[in-house]
C-alpha cells in the first residue's frame, strides 16, 4: 500500500514554488504535518553541512591520533567541528575541496554524511566479528565497518559500481574486507555471518538537497518497487545471520513505506525483534496516517535535514531470534 493524501492549496503552492512533484509535497504534509513539511522543504533548499569521518585504520597504522588529522586540516585552512556522532566532523570552513587534500588521498578520512555514519556504528555496538555489507559500493559504510569489526564481506550487485568500491577499500587500508560481485539476495547459503548491514536501495527522498532531480523523478511506482526489493533483501539478511546475530537496516528515504512499514512487515513475518540504537536521533514513527504500528518502532532512528542538519535517513537495528 502506497499512501497518498488530498491535494491542498498549500501543497500546490509549495510544489509550484520549489518545483516538486506535488505527490511528494502532499505526502510530507499528510505524514509530518504542515509546519514540519514546510521546514523540511526549506532545509532541502538550503542544503546541509558537509561532513568527514576519520579513518582509524590509517591513524593507527601511522601512530597518530584523531586530533592530529583535524590539526593537519586546520593548518591547511579548514575549520572542523566535532559532531555528536563518533569519528564524524562537520566541515565548517572549506578553502578548497575537502576531497583534494593529501590526507584524503592517503585515506585518513572519508567524506560522508553524518547520518551515513550511524548504521556501521549501530551494527558495531553488538557485533565486532564477521559482518556483511549487502549493498556496499561506493564503500563509505563498508570501510567504516572495517575500522570497527574484525572482517567485512562487501557485496555489490552492479558490476559498474565495483571499481569505486575497490578503490575506496584500498585508499582506506581496509584490508580486512573481501569484495564479492553478487546480488545480496543470493548470499544465503554462502556462509553465516555475525551481522549484516543492509543500506537498502531506496527512492532517495532524503538526499533531494544534493540531487534535485528526485523532486520530480520519484513516484508511487518507485516506492512500491523499492519496498518489495527491501523486503526481499531483509529476508535474505535474516537467512544469512547466525542465531542471535544483528541486522541493521537503513535507507536515505523519508517514506514510511520504505522504512517503518518494511520493519513492521519483518516483525510480523521474520524471527526478529527491534533493539535500541545507542546514538542520538529522532524516534521512528509508530503511527502514520491513522495506521498504528508496533510500539517498538520507537527504537528506530530517523534523521531530518531541518532537525539534524544532515540527509534524511532511517536506521533500525534488529536481533535475529534464537
ZADO-1210 file (C-alpha; in nm, 4 decimals, padded with zeros to 6 digits):
<atoms>
<atom x="00.0000" y="00.0000" z="00.0000" code="UNK" pos="1"/>
<atom x="00.1327" y="00.3409" z="-00.1016" code="UNK" pos="2"/>
<atom x="-00.0061" y="00.6312" z="00.0983" code="UNK" pos="3"/>
<atom x="-00.1480" y="00.9353" z="-00.0729" code="UNK" pos="4"/>
<atom x="-00.3247" y="01.2422" z="00.0544" code="UNK" pos="5"/>
<atom x="-00.5616" y="01.5041" z="-00.0903" code="UNK" pos="6"/>
<atom x="-00.4180" y="01.7960" z="-00.2813" code="UNK" pos="7"/>
<atom x="-00.4419" y="02.1251" z="-00.0903" code="UNK" pos="8"/>
<atom x="-00.3786" y="02.4900" z="-00.1652" code="UNK" pos="9"/>
<atom x="-00.0581" y="02.4660" z="00.0394" code="UNK" pos="10"/>
<atom x="00.0697" y="02.1501" z="-00.1325" code="UNK" pos="11"/>
<atom x="00.0073" y="02.3009" z="-00.4761" code="UNK" pos="12"/>
<atom x="00.1735" y="02.6299" z="-00.3812" code="UNK" pos="13"/>
<atom x="00.4818" y="02.4617" z="-00.2317" code="UNK" pos="14"/>
<atom x="00.5161" y="02.2190" z="-00.5212" code="UNK" pos="15"/>
<atom x="00.4995" y="02.5047" z="-00.7722" code="UNK" pos="16"/>
<atom x="00.7358" y="02.7311" z="-00.5772" code="UNK" pos="17"/>
<atom x="01.0063" y="02.4673" z="-00.5183" code="UNK" pos="18"/>
<atom x="00.9455" y="02.2670" z="-00.8378" code="UNK" pos="19"/>
<atom x="00.8387" y="01.9407" z="-00.6732" code="UNK" pos="20"/>
<atom x="00.6027" y="01.6747" z="-00.7952" code="UNK" pos="21"/>
<atom x="00.3047" y="01.7570" z="-00.5765" code="UNK" pos="22"/>
<atom x="00.2771" y="01.3870" z="-00.4846" code="UNK" pos="23"/>
<atom x="00.5844" y="01.4243" z="-00.2611" code="UNK" pos="24"/>
<atom x="00.4736" y="01.7514" z="-00.1027" code="UNK" pos="25"/>
<atom x="00.1196" y="01.6444" z="-00.0171" code="UNK" pos="26"/>
<atom x="00.2582" y="01.3208" z="00.1318" code="UNK" pos="27"/>
<atom x="00.5033" y="01.5129" z="00.3519" code="UNK" pos="28"/>
<atom x="00.2178" y="01.7358" z="00.4710" code="UNK" pos="29"/>
<atom x="-00.0003" y="01.4321" z="00.5403" code="UNK" pos="30"/>
<atom x="00.2737" y="01.2368" z="00.7206" code="UNK" pos="31"/>
<atom x="00.4608" y="01.5093" z="00.9085" code="UNK" pos="32"/>
<atom x="00.2106" y="01.7963" z="00.9275" code="UNK" pos="33"/>
<atom x="00.2105" y="02.1334" z="00.7524" code="UNK" pos="34"/>
<atom x="00.4709" y="02.3047" z="00.9704" code="UNK" pos="35"/>
<atom x="00.7200" y="02.0186" z="00.9557" code="UNK" pos="36"/>
<atom x="00.6721" y="01.9781" z="00.5809" code="UNK" pos="37"/>
<atom x="00.7479" y="02.3456" z="00.5190" code="UNK" pos="38"/>
<atom x="01.0611" y="02.3297" z="00.7377" code="UNK" pos="39"/>
<atom x="01.1726" y="02.0108" z="00.5637" code="UNK" pos="40"/>
<atom x="01.1360" y="02.1637" z="00.2183" code="UNK" pos="41"/>
<atom x="01.3215" y="02.4790" z="00.3237" code="UNK" pos="42"/>
<atom x="01.6069" y="02.2720" z="00.4681" code="UNK" pos="43"/>
<atom x="01.6312" y="02.0720" z="00.1457" code="UNK" pos="44"/>
<atom x="01.6636" y="02.4009" z="-00.0430" code="UNK" pos="45"/>
<atom x="01.9276" y="02.5407" z="00.1920" code="UNK" pos="46"/>
<atom x="02.1313" y="02.2202" z="00.1930" code="UNK" pos="47"/>
<atom x="02.3130" y="02.0504" z="00.4797" code="UNK" pos="48"/>
<atom x="02.6734" y="02.0767" z="00.6020" code="UNK" pos="49"/>
<atom x="02.9496" y="01.8608" z="00.4604" code="UNK" pos="50"/>
<atom x="03.0979" y="01.6003" z="00.6947" code="UNK" pos="51"/>
<atom x="03.4029" y="01.3768" z="00.7125" code="UNK" pos="52"/>
<atom x="03.4606" y="01.0510" z="00.9001" code="UNK" pos="53"/>
<atom x="03.8058" y="00.9860" z="01.0462" code="UNK" pos="54"/>
<atom x="03.9555" y="00.6517" z="00.9396" code="UNK" pos="55"/>
<atom x="04.1175" y="00.4944" z="01.2446" code="UNK" pos="56"/>
<atom x="04.2660" y="00.2129" z="01.0337" code="UNK" pos="57"/>
<atom x="04.5121" y="00.4605" z="00.8846" code="UNK" pos="58"/>
<atom x="04.5633" y="00.6652" z="01.2006" code="UNK" pos="59"/>
<atom x="04.6526" y="00.3516" z="01.3987" code="UNK" pos="60"/>
<atom x="04.8816" y="00.2404" z="01.1174" code="UNK" pos="61"/>
<atom x="05.0647" y="00.5738" z="01.1244" code="UNK" pos="62"/>
<atom x="05.0631" y="00.6035" z="01.5041" code="UNK" pos="63"/>
<atom x="04.8665" y="00.9280" z="01.5108" code="UNK" pos="64"/>
<atom x="04.5513" y="01.0407" z="01.6896" code="UNK" pos="65"/>
<atom x="04.2176" y="01.1568" z="01.5519" code="UNK" pos="66"/>
<atom x="04.3032" y="01.5069" z="01.6686" code="UNK" pos="67"/>
<atom x="04.6237" y="01.5010" z="01.4596" code="UNK" pos="68"/>
<atom x="04.4195" y="01.4616" z="01.1399" code="UNK" pos="69"/>
<atom x="04.1979" y="01.7533" z="01.2408" code="UNK" pos="70"/>
<atom x="04.5024" y="01.9710" z="01.3144" code="UNK" pos="71"/>
<atom x="04.6560" y="01.8889" z="00.9767" code="UNK" pos="72"/>
<atom x="04.3385" y="02.0034" z="00.8037" code="UNK" pos="73"/>
<atom x="04.3141" y="02.3147" z="01.0190" code="UNK" pos="74"/>
<atom x="04.6718" y="02.4012" z="00.9213" code="UNK" pos="75"/>
<atom x="04.5525" y="02.3894" z="00.5598" code="UNK" pos="76"/>
<atom x="04.2784" y="02.6445" z="00.6341" code="UNK" pos="77"/>
<atom x="03.9868" y="02.4115" z="00.7033" code="UNK" pos="78"/>
<atom x="03.7675" y="02.4561" z="01.0097" code="UNK" pos="79"/>
<atom x="03.6117" y="02.1421" z="01.1576" code="UNK" pos="80"/>
<atom x="03.3634" y="02.0867" z="01.4390" code="UNK" pos="81"/>
<atom x="03.3197" y="01.7530" z="01.6154" code="UNK" pos="82"/>
<atom x="02.9633" y="01.6195" z="01.5981" code="UNK" pos="83"/>
<atom x="02.7601" y="01.4042" z="01.8354" code="UNK" pos="84"/>
<atom x="02.8431" y="01.1036" z="01.6152" code="UNK" pos="85"/>
<atom x="03.1791" y="00.9305" z="01.6852" code="UNK" pos="86"/>
<atom x="03.4575" y="00.9888" z="01.4293" code="UNK" pos="87"/>
<atom x="03.2396" y="01.2432" z="01.2445" code="UNK" pos="88"/>
<atom x="03.3272" y="01.6114" z="01.1950" code="UNK" pos="89"/>
<atom x="03.1373" y="01.8931" z="01.0293" code="UNK" pos="90"/>
<atom x="03.3335" y="02.0892" z="00.7704" code="UNK" pos="91"/>
<atom x="03.2633" y="02.4465" z="00.8843" code="UNK" pos="92"/>
<atom x="03.5070" y="02.6234" z="00.6503" code="UNK" pos="93"/>
<atom x="03.6426" y="02.4753" z="00.3269" code="UNK" pos="94"/>
<atom x="03.9029" y="02.6899" z="00.1462" code="UNK" pos="95"/>
<atom x="03.9094" y="02.4271" z="-00.1306" code="UNK" pos="96"/>
<atom x="03.7599" y="02.0812" z="-00.1794" code="UNK" pos="97"/>
<atom x="03.7984" y="01.8656" z="00.1309" code="UNK" pos="98"/>
<atom x="03.8358" y="01.5734" z="-00.1099" code="UNK" pos="99"/>
<atom x="04.1543" y="01.7179" z="-00.2627" code="UNK" pos="100"/>
<atom x="04.3982" y="01.7093" z="00.0293" code="UNK" pos="101"/>
<atom x="04.6934" y="01.4727" z="00.0737" code="UNK" pos="102"/>
<atom x="04.5232" y="01.3443" z="00.3907" code="UNK" pos="103"/>
<atom x="04.2166" y="01.2476" z="00.1908" code="UNK" pos="104"/>
<atom x="04.4184" y="01.0786" z="-00.0816" code="UNK" pos="105"/>
<atom x="04.6094" y="00.8619" z="00.1668" code="UNK" pos="106"/>
<atom x="04.2892" y="00.7610" z="00.3434" code="UNK" pos="107"/>
<atom x="04.2949" y="00.9485" z="00.6725" code="UNK" pos="108"/>
<atom x="03.9271" y="01.0314" z="00.6264" code="UNK" pos="109"/>
<atom x="03.6221" y="00.9673" z="00.4100" code="UNK" pos="110"/>
<atom x="03.3774" y="01.2370" z="00.3001" code="UNK" pos="111"/>
<atom x="03.0358" y="01.1075" z="00.4077" code="UNK" pos="112"/>
<atom x="02.7174" y="01.2416" z="00.5581" code="UNK" pos="113"/>
<atom x="02.6740" y="01.2366" z="00.9347" code="UNK" pos="114"/>
<atom x="02.3630" y="01.0193" z="00.9066" code="UNK" pos="115"/>
<atom x="02.5541" y="00.7634" z="00.6976" code="UNK" pos="116"/>
<atom x="02.7921" y="00.7044" z="00.9897" code="UNK" pos="117"/>
<atom x="02.5080" y="00.5778" z="01.2092" code="UNK" pos="118"/>
<atom x="02.4410" y="00.2319" z="01.0524" code="UNK" pos="119"/>
<atom x="02.8003" y="00.0997" z="01.0884" code="UNK" pos="120"/>
<atom x="02.8203" y="00.2319" z="01.4439" code="UNK" pos="121"/>
<atom x="02.4825" y="00.0781" z="01.5297" code="UNK" pos="122"/>
<atom x="02.5932" y="-00.2620" z="01.3989" code="UNK" pos="123"/>
<atom x="02.9276" y="-00.2475" z="01.5784" code="UNK" pos="124"/>
<atom x="02.7548" y="-00.1779" z="01.9116" code="UNK" pos="125"/>
<atom x="02.6725" y="-00.5502" z="01.9300" code="UNK" pos="126"/>
<atom x="02.8769" y="-00.7140" z="01.6567" code="UNK" pos="127"/>
<atom x="03.2564" y="-00.6991" z="01.6293" code="UNK" pos="128"/>
<atom x="03.3348" y="-01.0164" z="01.4363" code="UNK" pos="129"/>
<atom x="03.2454" y="-01.1054" z="01.0739" code="UNK" pos="130"/>
<atom x="02.9802" y="-00.8901" z="00.9072" code="UNK" pos="131"/>
<atom x="02.8387" y="-00.8468" z="00.5571" code="UNK" pos="132"/>
<atom x="02.7516" y="-00.5198" z="00.3860" code="UNK" pos="133"/>
<atom x="02.4681" y="-00.6074" z="00.1478" code="UNK" pos="134"/>
<atom x="02.4932" y="-00.3007" z="-00.0799" code="UNK" pos="135"/>
<atom x="02.8493" y="-00.1874" z="-00.0332" code="UNK" pos="136"/>
<atom x="02.9530" y="00.0495" z="-00.3151" code="UNK" pos="137"/>
<atom x="03.0981" y="00.3103" z="-00.3116" code="UNK" pos="138"/>
<atom x="03.2304" y="00.1970" z="00.0262" code="UNK" pos="139"/>
<atom x="03.1665" y="00.4640" z="00.2886" code="UNK" pos="140"/>
<atom x="02.9835" y="00.2338" z="00.5275" code="UNK" pos="141"/>
<atom x="03.1842" y="-00.0771" z="00.4342" code="UNK" pos="142"/>
<atom x="03.5163" y="00.0918" z="00.5102" code="UNK" pos="143"/>
<atom x="03.3760" y="00.2373" z="00.8321" code="UNK" pos="144"/>
<atom x="03.2727" y="-00.1138" z="00.9339" code="UNK" pos="145"/>
<atom x="03.6268" y="-00.2255" z="00.8557" code="UNK" pos="146"/>
<atom x="03.7620" y="00.0056" z="01.1271" code="UNK" pos="147"/>
<atom x="03.5103" y="-00.1276" z="01.3804" code="UNK" pos="148"/>
<atom x="03.4944" y="-00.5068" z="01.3280" code="UNK" pos="149"/>
<atom x="03.7288" y="-00.7984" z="01.2538" code="UNK" pos="150"/>
<atom x="03.6216" y="-00.8728" z="00.8946" code="UNK" pos="151"/>
<atom x="03.3803" y="-00.7387" z="00.6318" code="UNK" pos="152"/>
<atom x="03.2247" y="-00.9139" z="00.3319" code="UNK" pos="153"/>
<atom x="03.1246" y="-00.6348" z="00.0947" code="UNK" pos="154"/>
<atom x="02.8628" y="-00.7328" z="-00.1633" code="UNK" pos="155"/>
<atom x="02.7802" y="-00.5279" z="-00.4726" code="UNK" pos="156"/>
<atom x="02.5301" y="-00.6403" z="-00.7355" code="UNK" pos="157"/>
<atom x="02.6124" y="-00.3871" z="-01.0085" code="UNK" pos="158"/>
<atom x="02.9336" y="-00.4577" z="-01.1960" code="UNK" pos="159"/>
<atom x="02.9855" y="-00.0934" z="-01.2926" code="UNK" pos="160"/>
<atom x="02.9938" y="00.0036" z="-00.9231" code="UNK" pos="161"/>
<atom x="03.2603" y="-00.2473" z="-00.8191" code="UNK" pos="162"/>
<atom x="03.5640" y="-00.0360" z="-00.9143" code="UNK" pos="163"/>
<atom x="03.4653" y="00.2539" z="-00.6890" code="UNK" pos="164"/>
<atom x="03.4312" y="00.0086" z="-00.4011" code="UNK" pos="165"/>
<atom x="03.7711" y="-00.1476" z="-00.4747" code="UNK" pos="166"/>
<atom x="03.9357" y="00.1948" z="-00.4959" code="UNK" pos="167"/>
<atom x="03.7950" y="00.3108" z="-00.1627" code="UNK" pos="168"/>
<atom x="03.8789" y="-00.0133" z="00.0169" code="UNK" pos="169"/>
<atom x="04.2405" y="00.0281" z="-00.0977" code="UNK" pos="170"/>
<atom x="04.2559" y="00.4011" z="-00.0197" code="UNK" pos="171"/>
<atom x="04.1214" y="00.3470" z="00.3321" code="UNK" pos="172"/>
<atom x="04.3505" y="00.0496" z="00.4002" code="UNK" pos="173"/>
<atom x="04.0518" y="-00.1766" z="00.4710" code="UNK" pos="174"/>
<atom x="04.2398" y="-00.4975" z="00.4030" code="UNK" pos="175"/>
<atom x="04.0085" y="-00.6983" z="00.6282" code="UNK" pos="176"/>
<atom x="03.7417" y="-00.6532" z="00.3572" code="UNK" pos="177"/>
<atom x="03.6523" y="-00.9108" z="00.0909" code="UNK" pos="178"/>
<atom x="03.4573" y="-00.7805" z="-00.2110" code="UNK" pos="179"/>
<atom x="03.2064" y="-01.0032" z="-00.3889" code="UNK" pos="180"/>
<atom x="03.0224" y="-00.9161" z="-00.7109" code="UNK" pos="181"/>
<atom x="02.6905" y="-01.0635" z="-00.6012" code="UNK" pos="182"/>
<atom x="02.3240" y="-00.9822" z="-00.5568" code="UNK" pos="183"/>
<atom x="02.2762" y="-00.9998" z="-00.1802" code="UNK" pos="184"/>
<atom x="01.9549" y="-01.1974" z="-00.2312" code="UNK" pos="185"/>
<atom x="02.1808" y="-01.4843" z="-00.3429" code="UNK" pos="186"/>
<atom x="02.4056" y="-01.4672" z="-00.0366" code="UNK" pos="187"/>
<atom x="02.2106" y="-01.7076" z="00.1913" code="UNK" pos="188"/>
<atom x="02.3914" y="-02.0401" z="00.1805" code="UNK" pos="189"/>
<atom x="02.7319" y="-01.8882" z="00.1044" code="UNK" pos="190"/>
<atom x="02.8169" y="-01.8530" z="00.4732" code="UNK" pos="191"/>
<atom x="02.6687" y="-01.7389" z="00.8031" code="UNK" pos="192"/>
<atom x="02.7863" y="-01.4058" z="00.9414" code="UNK" pos="193"/>
<atom x="02.7534" y="-01.2403" z="01.2808" code="UNK" pos="194"/>
<atom x="02.5832" y="-00.9321" z="01.1431" code="UNK" pos="195"/>
<atom x="02.4518" y="-00.7668" z="00.8279" code="UNK" pos="196"/>
<atom x="02.4392" y="-00.4028" z="00.7299" code="UNK" pos="197"/>
<atom x="02.1602" y="-00.3523" z="00.4779" code="UNK" pos="198"/>
<atom x="02.1692" y="00.0032" z="00.3470" code="UNK" pos="199"/>
<atom x="01.8884" y="-00.0768" z="00.1083" code="UNK" pos="200"/>
<atom x="01.8285" y="00.0698" z="-00.2384" code="UNK" pos="201"/>
<atom x="01.5549" y="00.3298" z="-00.1985" code="UNK" pos="202"/>
<atom x="01.3730" y="00.6211" z="-00.3590" code="UNK" pos="203"/>
<atom x="01.6226" y="00.8652" z="-00.2048" code="UNK" pos="204"/>
<atom x="01.3840" y="01.1311" z="-00.0765" code="UNK" pos="205"/>
<atom x="01.6349" y="01.2122" z="00.1956" code="UNK" pos="206"/>
<atom x="01.9011" y="01.3335" z="-00.0481" code="UNK" pos="207"/>
<atom x="01.6905" y="01.5761" z="-00.2524" code="UNK" pos="208"/>
<atom x="01.9184" y="01.8508" z="-00.1165" code="UNK" pos="209"/>
<atom x="02.2037" y="01.7144" z="-00.3330" code="UNK" pos="210"/>
<atom x="02.0023" y="01.5620" z="-00.6195" code="UNK" pos="211"/>
<atom x="01.7190" y="01.7926" z="-00.7200" code="UNK" pos="212"/>
<atom x="01.6027" y="01.5529" z="-00.9937" code="UNK" pos="213"/>
<atom x="01.4456" y="01.3461" z="-00.7144" code="UNK" pos="214"/>
<atom x="01.1919" y="01.6249" z="-00.6584" code="UNK" pos="215"/>
<atom x="01.0163" y="01.5123" z="-00.9745" code="UNK" pos="216"/>
<atom x="01.1509" y="01.1704" z="-01.0725" code="UNK" pos="217"/>
<atom x="01.0284" y="00.9518" z="-00.7860" code="UNK" pos="218"/>
<atom x="00.6643" y="00.8473" z="-00.7609" code="UNK" pos="219"/>
<atom x="00.4409" y="00.5762" z="-00.6210" code="UNK" pos="220"/>
<atom x="00.5778" y="00.3112" z="-00.8589" code="UNK" pos="221"/>
<atom x="00.9345" y="00.3746" z="-00.7413" code="UNK" pos="222"/>
<atom x="00.8359" y="00.3499" z="-00.3757" code="UNK" pos="223"/>
<atom x="00.6441" y="00.0277" z="-00.4414" code="UNK" pos="224"/>
<atom x="00.9363" y="-00.1250" z="-00.6343" code="UNK" pos="225"/>
<atom x="01.1888" y="-00.0328" z="-00.3650" code="UNK" pos="226"/>
<atom x="00.9669" y="-00.1575" z="-00.0842" code="UNK" pos="227"/>
<atom x="00.9393" y="-00.5001" z="-00.2465" code="UNK" pos="228"/>
<atom x="01.3148" y="-00.5205" z="-00.3053" code="UNK" pos="229"/>
<atom x="01.3864" y="-00.4063" z="00.0509" code="UNK" pos="230"/>
<atom x="01.1741" y="-00.6877" z="00.1945" code="UNK" pos="231"/>
<atom x="01.3493" y="-00.9442" z="-00.0245" code="UNK" pos="232"/>
<atom x="01.6898" y="-00.8179" z="00.0854" code="UNK" pos="233"/>
<atom x="01.5857" y="-00.8113" z="00.4502" code="UNK" pos="234"/>
<atom x="01.4621" y="-01.1698" z="00.4289" code="UNK" pos="235"/>
<atom x="01.7976" y="-01.2694" z="00.2744" code="UNK" pos="236"/>
<atom x="01.9784" y="-01.0891" z="00.5566" code="UNK" pos="237"/>
<atom x="01.7893" y="-01.2866" z="00.8210" code="UNK" pos="238"/>
<atom x="01.8794" y="-01.6121" z="00.6454" code="UNK" pos="239"/>
<atom x="02.2456" y="-01.5074" z="00.6352" code="UNK" pos="240"/>
<atom x="02.2897" y="-01.4198" z="01.0027" code="UNK" pos="241"/>
<atom x="02.3697" y="-01.6619" z="01.2820" code="UNK" pos="242"/>
<atom x="02.1059" y="-01.7070" z="01.5519" code="UNK" pos="243"/>
<atom x="02.1352" y="-01.4179" z="01.7930" code="UNK" pos="244"/>
<atom x="02.3099" y="-01.2063" z="01.5293" code="UNK" pos="245"/>
<atom x="02.2318" y="-00.8466" z="01.4381" code="UNK" pos="246"/>
<atom x="02.0901" y="-00.6756" z="01.1291" code="UNK" pos="247"/>
<atom x="02.0998" y="-00.3009" z="01.0773" code="UNK" pos="248"/>
<atom x="01.8577" y="-00.1775" z="00.8112" code="UNK" pos="249"/>
<atom x="01.8858" y="00.1745" z="00.6719" code="UNK" pos="250"/>
<atom x="01.7705" y="00.3933" z="00.3844" code="UNK" pos="251"/>
<atom x="01.8231" y="00.7528" z="00.2729" code="UNK" pos="252"/>
<atom x="01.4462" y="00.7793" z="00.2291" code="UNK" pos="253"/>
<atom x="01.1789" y="00.9546" z="00.4331" code="UNK" pos="254"/>
<atom x="00.8890" y="00.7360" z="00.3154" code="UNK" pos="255"/>
<atom x="00.7243" y="00.5130" z="00.5795" code="UNK" pos="256"/>
<atom x="00.6640" y="00.2501" z="00.3086" code="UNK" pos="257"/>
<atom x="01.0407" y="00.2006" z="00.2767" code="UNK" pos="258"/>
<atom x="01.1126" y="00.2326" z="00.6469" code="UNK" pos="259"/>
<atom x="00.8655" y="00.1617" z="00.9279" code="UNK" pos="260"/>
<atom x="00.6301" y="-00.0409" z="00.7059" code="UNK" pos="261"/>
<atom x="00.9186" y="-00.2654" z="00.5967" code="UNK" pos="262"/>
<atom x="01.0247" y="-00.3199" z="00.9583" code="UNK" pos="263"/>
<atom x="00.6630" y="-00.3805" z="01.0623" code="UNK" pos="264"/>
<atom x="00.6459" y="-00.6500" z="00.7932" code="UNK" pos="265"/>
<atom x="00.9697" y="-00.8008" z="00.9265" code="UNK" pos="266"/>
<atom x="00.8384" y="-00.8083" z="01.2833" code="UNK" pos="267"/>
<atom x="00.5275" y="-00.9903" z="01.1633" code="UNK" pos="268"/>
<atom x="00.6945" y="-01.2343" z="00.9232" code="UNK" pos="269"/>
<atom x="01.0573" y="-01.2891" z="01.0263" code="UNK" pos="270"/>
<atom x="01.2213" y="-01.4098" z="01.3515" code="UNK" pos="271"/>
<atom x="01.3476" y="-01.0672" z="01.4582" code="UNK" pos="272"/>
<atom x="01.2941" y="-00.8084" z="01.7276" code="UNK" pos="273"/>
<atom x="01.3913" y="-00.4431" z="01.7325" code="UNK" pos="274"/>
<atom x="01.6680" y="-00.3255" z="01.9626" code="UNK" pos="275"/>
<atom x="01.7798" y="00.0124" z="02.0887" code="UNK" pos="276"/>
<atom x="02.0363" y="00.2151" z="01.8949" code="UNK" pos="277"/>
<atom x="02.2709" y="00.3923" z="02.1335" code="UNK" pos="278"/>
<atom x="02.3085" y="00.7027" z="01.9191" code="UNK" pos="279"/>
<atom x="02.1142" y="01.0298" z="01.9080" code="UNK" pos="280"/>
<atom x="01.8343" y="01.0813" z="01.6566" code="UNK" pos="281"/>
<atom x="01.4576" y="01.1141" z="01.6241" code="UNK" pos="282"/>
<atom x="01.2364" y="00.8182" z="01.7145" code="UNK" pos="283"/>
<atom x="01.0826" y="00.6010" z="01.4454" code="UNK" pos="284"/>
<atom x="00.7148" y="00.6525" z="01.3635" code="UNK" pos="285"/>
<atom x="00.4605" y="00.4362" z="01.5468" code="UNK" pos="286"/>
<atom x="00.1541" y="00.5800" z="01.3719" code="UNK" pos="287"/>
<atom x="00.1237" y="00.7045" z="01.0135" code="UNK" pos="288"/>
<atom x="-00.1975" y="00.8473" z="00.8704" code="UNK" pos="289"/>
<atom x="-00.4011" y="00.6659" z="01.1361" code="UNK" pos="290"/>
<atom x="-00.2183" y="00.3352" z="01.0795" code="UNK" pos="291"/>
<atom x="-00.0898" y="00.2009" z="01.4128" code="UNK" pos="292"/>
<atom x="00.2489" y="00.0319" z="01.4071" code="UNK" pos="293"/>
<atom x="00.4425" y="-00.1717" z="01.6611" code="UNK" pos="294"/>
<atom x="00.5431" y="00.0451" z="01.9574" code="UNK" pos="295"/>
<atom x="00.8975" y="-00.0933" z="01.9422" code="UNK" pos="296"/>
<atom x="00.9499" y="00.1129" z="01.6252" code="UNK" pos="297"/>
<atom x="01.0309" y="00.3986" z="01.8623" code="UNK" pos="298"/>
<atom x="01.3702" y="00.2278" z="01.8941" code="UNK" pos="299"/>
<atom x="01.4476" y="00.3042" z="01.5294" code="UNK" pos="300"/>
<atom x="01.6139" y="00.6329" z="01.4382" code="UNK" pos="301"/>
<atom x="01.5111" y="00.8970" z="01.1867" code="UNK" pos="302"/>
<atom x="01.7260" y="01.1876" z="01.0696" code="UNK" pos="303"/>
<atom x="01.5974" y="01.5032" z="00.9002" code="UNK" pos="304"/>
<atom x="01.7725" y="01.7983" z="00.7316" code="UNK" pos="305"/>
<atom x="01.5732" y="02.0523" z="00.9341" code="UNK" pos="306"/>
<atom x="01.6238" y="01.8799" z="01.2697" code="UNK" pos="307"/>
<atom x="01.9595" y="01.7041" z="01.2480" code="UNK" pos="308"/>
<atom x="02.1400" y="01.9058" z="00.9766" code="UNK" pos="309"/>
<atom x="02.2087" y="01.6019" z="00.7613" code="UNK" pos="310"/>
<atom x="02.0496" y="01.3956" z="00.4850" code="UNK" pos="311"/>
<atom x="01.7118" y="01.2393" z="00.5538" code="UNK" pos="312"/>
<atom x="01.7781" y="00.8894" z="00.6865" code="UNK" pos="313"/>
<atom x="01.6232" y="00.5916" z="00.8641" code="UNK" pos="314"/>
<atom x="01.8053" y="00.3291" z="01.0733" code="UNK" pos="315"/>
<atom x="01.6671" y="00.0233" z="01.2557" code="UNK" pos="316"/>
<atom x="01.8582" y="-00.2464" z="01.4440" code="UNK" pos="317"/>
<atom x="01.7178" y="-00.5986" z="01.4744" code="UNK" pos="318"/>
<atom x="01.8241" y="-00.9080" z="01.6646" code="UNK" pos="319"/>
<atom x="01.7688" y="-01.2451" z="01.4945" code="UNK" pos="320"/>
<atom x="01.5888" y="-01.4630" z="01.7470" code="UNK" pos="321"/>
<atom x="01.7388" y="-01.7918" z="01.8571" code="UNK" pos="322"/>
</atoms>
